[in-house]
C-alpha cells in the first residue's frame, strides 16, 4: 500500500478513491455535424483514464452561441446528452467518477461559428487573439456587448446544460470560469467596461457568475458543482492583470465559502508572472487560507510536486493535464514509480484515434 499523498482517498463534499484528477483539456475529436461525444472516441478515451480519482471532461459548450473551437462536444441537445450517456457509463463501469466542464468562450470565438454573427462578451473589446475555426486560425473580432437579455439567456443556457449533465449520468459539473473565457471576461477590467449592474465594482463584475451558480443549484445539488479559475493569467487570451484582478478573485473565493460546492479548481500561472505587477506567483499557497472547502490545483505538476502540495496542506487534489494525454494509466504509474510516456503535441487537436486513444498502458 503506497503512502503517497496523491494516492490516498479523499472524502469531503466529494468522495474520491485517490487525489489524482484528470484536468479538462480540449481535444477537438467531436468531428460530427451534431457536435456529439461518441462511444468509440470520447467513450474509450475517458474509460482508459477511469483510474483517476476524478475525471473532468473537456469544455462542453452550453449552447451554439458558446462555441469557439472546432469539433468540441456540446451538452445542449438531446443527441449530445445521449452521446455523453455512453461516455459516463463506460467510466462508471470502470469504477471512475466524471464531471463535465460547462463552457462558454465568449469573445474568444469567431463569426464563422455563429453564421456570421458576432460572438458575445461583456463589452465590445477585441481580445486580439486567435480563434481556431474550421478554416484554421483566424484573428478574433470585436465582439457584441451582451444585452441584459443576452445575459439572462446565457444564465438559462448554463442551467439547462447542468440539467442535461444530470440526464447524461455525470457525477457533477464544473463551471469553466477561467482562461480568458466568458466569466473571466466579466471579472477583468481589460474586457469589462460595463456601467450597469455587471460592471465597475467587484461585486458587479462577479454578479453574472454567481447568478449562473444560483440558477444551476435549482437543477443540480451544489455539492455536485465545481468551479475553475485562473487568477494570475496574464498576456494570454486577451487577459491583462490590473490592480483589481487578485482582489476580485479573493472576493469570489471567500464568497464561495457560503456555498457547499464539490470543489474550487485553481490554476497556477501559465506563464512567468514574477515581474508582472499585481500578480500572485503561488496560487495554491495564496488562496488556500481563504477557502474552507475542497481545493484542486493544477498546471505543471509532476508526481513529486503533486505529493508535496498536498502534504504541505496547500491543496487537497492535484489535476494533471498533458501527462494524462499520453499516460492513460497515470495513477498506476505513480503507484509503481514508472516513467511517464511523452505526449505528441502535433496530435493534441487533430481528429481520430492517433494521439488520443492509442497511447499504451505500460503498467499492465
ABEGO torsion letter per residue (X at the ends): XBABAAABBBBBABBBABABBBBBBBAGABBBAAGBBBAAAAAAAAAAAAABABBBBBBBBABAAABABBGBBBAABAAAAAAAAAAAAAAAAAGBBBBBBBBBAEABBBAAAAGGBBBBBABBBBAGBBBBBAAEBBBBBBBBBBBAAAAAAAAAAAAAAAAAAAAAGBAEBBBBABGGBAAAAAABAAABABABAABGBAAAAAAAAAAAAAAAAAABBAAABBBBBBAABBGBGGBBBBAAAAAAAAAAAAAAAABBBABBBBBBBABBAAABBGBBABAAAAAAAABABBBBBBEGBBAAAAAAAAAAGABABBBBBAAAAABAAAAAAAAAGBBBBBBBAAAAABBEABGAAABBBAAX
